Amino acid sequence: MNMLDSATAELRSRHVVVAPGMCSGGSLLFGRIGDWTWDTVANACRMKVHSARTPDGEPAYLSFYYFRVRGGRTIHPHGLAFGDELRVSSRAFQLGSRSVMTLHRLAPADLELDDVPLDPVEVYERRHPDCLYAENFNRWIARTSAGSNKSLAQVSPADFAYADLPRLPNKYSPRALVGRARTADSFHPAGPPGFVEADPSFTVEYTLDVVRDLNAAGLMYFASYFSIFDTALLRLWRSLGRTDEQFLRRKVTDQEIGYFGNADLGAVFTIAVRRWRSTKRPGTEIADMAMHEADSGRLIAVTGVEIETGP
């Protein structure tokens, strides 16, 4: 059942039955969350996000700049199965004239929660232990050169009606966090507190996959960044003698990605992976990865992912 807030016309919650196209050991769930973000912004801003245009009439894209997902004890990114029933709550927030922040909560459908607009205080300070929470910081972009993904500019569609969106409190804004990660090529440049470095840095080379990694606009698909980083992490795990079955059983409790570049056909990336072990929670690890374009050294993305490896 869809319920609309009369003030902002925003979707409060939706009932979702988990289908094969949204659950796996890979990036399918992140793709679906991204679709919900576009739907939420379209609804809240009363615009056609999927066919947005710049004031000059060129295509404008609601690109992902920061994506964070925090898994709960019941709902976590790789723990969904066919037929699971969820109650998904989403809400868009004002974050400037060329960007927007969207928050999501994925809860078990039978969990007793009030069907009211999602409160940032819950997402950042009072998360329910059984729910998964996602943060999507999106910026409007457009190409500056036809056919090239390397020079993308920030530009807003003329009909981006953001003024009526609720404001995200400054203390929750990810701008500074993402800016530091971009400067340092890492979310954990000094290492996460309470963790010790487990291995020397591990480097992986990856070639852009034109079958899997591009969307219909010819840009690198935001969810493919999750897959590319997972590919690098899997190679590290195999080098440690871990099995593919262990990789599929991993539980992601927290992952964030900063998206800092796109790439053209034929691009080759180098991905540096660092891994830390918790000193207090056996089986808990953090991997920090930075992806650069091999020929230019240009930073494409960074991620930090906290994992419970299990037995």
N, C-alpha and C positions, 0 to 999 in steps of 0.2 A: 504494500500500500504506500503510495506517495503522498506526503503531506507538505503543503507549501506554507511558508511564513508570509503573512500578508504584507509585511513591511518591505521585505527584500526579495520576495518570490523565490527563496532558496529552498532547495530540497532538503528536508530534515533527515529522512531515512528511507531506506529501501530494503525490501526482503530479497535476498539473493540465495539461490540454490547453486552450489558449486558444481560447475560443468567441466568436462574434460579440457576446455579451452582456457581455463583459469587456474589450473593447479598442476604442479610438476616439481621436479627437483631443480628447475631452472627459473626462467624469468617471466613465466606466464602470468603469475599473480601481479607482478609489478606493472605489466602492460595493462591489465584490467584496472588497477588503481589509477593509472594514468588516464584511461578512458573516462573514469568517473570524475577525474579532475576537470577534464574538458567539458563534460556534461554539466558539472556544478557551476563552472564559470559561465558557460553559455546561459544557464538558467538564471543565475544571480545577476548577471550583467545585461540580460535581455538582448543577446546578440547571437549571430551565427559564427561560433568560434571556428568551425571546420572549414568555412569558406571566407575567412577574414581577409581584408585588403588594407593596404597602407593608404594614406591620403592620395598617393600617386597611382593607386589602382593595382599595385603589385601584391602578390600573395604575402600575407603575414602569418607567422606561425607562433603559437603559444608554446615556446620551447621550455624544456626543463633545465633549470640552473642548479637546483639542489633537491635531492630526494632522500628522505630519511624514513626508515620503517623500523619500528620497535615491536618485536613479537612478545606475546604473552604466554602464559603457561598453557592455555588451551588453544589459542589461535596464534600461529607463527607462520612465516612465509612459506616453508616447505612442509607444513604439517596438515594441509587440507586434503580431503578425499572427495571423490565423486559423491554427490548427494548431501554433503554437509550443508546446513542451513545457517545463514548469517543475517544479521541486521547491520546494514552499513549506513553510517551517519557521516555526512560530508558538509563542509561549510567553507565558503570563500571569504577572504579578508583583504582589505585594502593594503597595498604595500607600494604605493607610488603610482605614477601615471602610466608607467610602462611595464608593470609587473603585478603579480597577484600571488597570494599565499592561500593554499587550500589544505584543510585538515580533514582527515578521515579516521573513523573508528570502525573496526570490524569486530563485531561481537557475536557470540553464539546466539542464535535466534531465540532460544529459550531463556536467555539471561534477562532478568528483570531490570530494565533501565527505562528512565523516562524518555519519551520521544519528544525531546526539546532540542533547539539548536545546539550544536556541539560547542562546548565552552573551552577556550584555550587553556584555562586553568587546569581542567581535567587532563588535557593532552600533555602539558608540560610539567604538572606538579602532582596530579592525583590520578594517574593512570590505573584503570581497573586491571588487576593481575591476569584476568582471563581474556583480555582483548588485545588486538593488534592495532597500533596507531601509526598513521603515515602523515608525513609533512611533505607538501610539494610547493616549492618556490619556483614560479614560472615567470619568464620574461618574454615579451613580444620581440620577435626578430624578423628580419627580411634579408634576402640576398642583396649584395651590392654589385655582384658580377654574375651575369647569367651563366648557369651551369657550374658555378663554383660554390663550395661549402666552406671555404677558408676565410672569407671576409663577410661575416654576418653582422648586421648592424641592429641596434635596438631601435624599434619604431613601433608606435601604437596604431591600431586601426582607429579610424575616426569615430566608430560607434562603440568603442570600449568604454562603457558607462560604469566607471569604478567608484564614483563619488558617494554612492549610497551604500557601498559595502561597509560592514563594520571594520573598524581599525584593529589591527593586531597590535597589542601592547609592545612597546619598543623592547622591553626586556626579553621578549620571545623571538624577536626578529633574528633570522639566521645570517643577515648580511655580513656582520663582522666575523662570524665563525667561518663562513665560506671564503671571505676575503683572506683570512689568515691561511686557510688551507691552500688557496691558490698561490699565495706568496711562498709558502714553505713546501709546496708539492706534497703535502701530507696533512691529514687530520691529527696525526700524533708525532710531530717532528722530534719531540724529546722523549717519546715513549709514553704509553698510558700509565697513570698512577696505579700502583699495585700489581704491575706486570714486569716480567723480566724478559729480555730478548732471548728467543729460542734458537735462532739460526742466523748465519750470515745472510745478507740480502740475496734474493734469488731473482733472476731475470728471465723473462719469457718473451719470445717474439710472436707476434700475431699479425696475420694479414687480413685486412678487411674482407669480409665474406659478402659478396654482392647478393647472394641468395637470402641470407638471414639478417644482415646487419643494416639494411636500408629500408626506409619507409617509402610510401607512394610518392612523396615529394622529392625523393632522391637524397634525403638527409639521413645521417646515421640515426637509427631508431633509438629513442631514449632507453627502452628496455634492453636493447642489445648490449648496452654498456654493462649491465648486470651480468649478462652471459659471458662477455669477454673477460671480465674480472673473475668470474667463476671458473672459466677455462684456465686462467693463470693459476688460480688457487688449487684447482684439481691437479695440475702438473706438479705443483709444489708437494701436495699430499702424496702423489705417487712416488716422488723422489724420496720421501720419508718412509716408504714401504707401506703406506696406508692403502686400503682397498677402495675400489669404486663404491662398494656397498657402504663403507664407512662414510664416504663423502655424501651419499644420498641420505644417510641418517643424521647428518649434521642439523643442529637447531640454531638458526640465526636469531639471536636475541636483539641485535641492534646493527643496522647498516645504514651508512650515509654515503651519498655520491655527490661530488661537485662536478658539474658539467662545464668545462672551460673551452671546449673547441669541438669542431666537427671536421670531417675529412672527406676527401674526394676518392673516387674509384682508384684502386691500386695502392692505397695507403698501407704502409706497414708500421706497426706499433711495437715499441718496447715497453714492457710492463715490469717494473721493479716491485718485488714483494718482500715485505718484512713481517715477521711473525713474533708475537709475544705470548707468554704463558702467565696465567694468573698465579700469584703467590698465595692466594687464600682460597681459591675455588678450583679444585682439581678438575681438569677436563675443559676449562674455559680458556679460550684463546682469542686474541685479536690479530687480524691481518690488516696491514696498511699497504695500499697499492697505488702507484702512480703510473699513468699511461701517457707516453710521449710519442709523437710522430717520429719515426726513426730517422728520416732524412733531414728534417729541419730542427728536431729537438723540441718542437712546439708542444706545450702541455695540452693534453686532450681532456683528461679527467683524473680525479683521485677518489679513492674510497677507503673507508674504514669499516671493518665488519667484525662484530663480536660473535663468537660461535661456541656452543656447547658441543663438544665432539662426541660425547656419549661413550659407552663401554666399547 
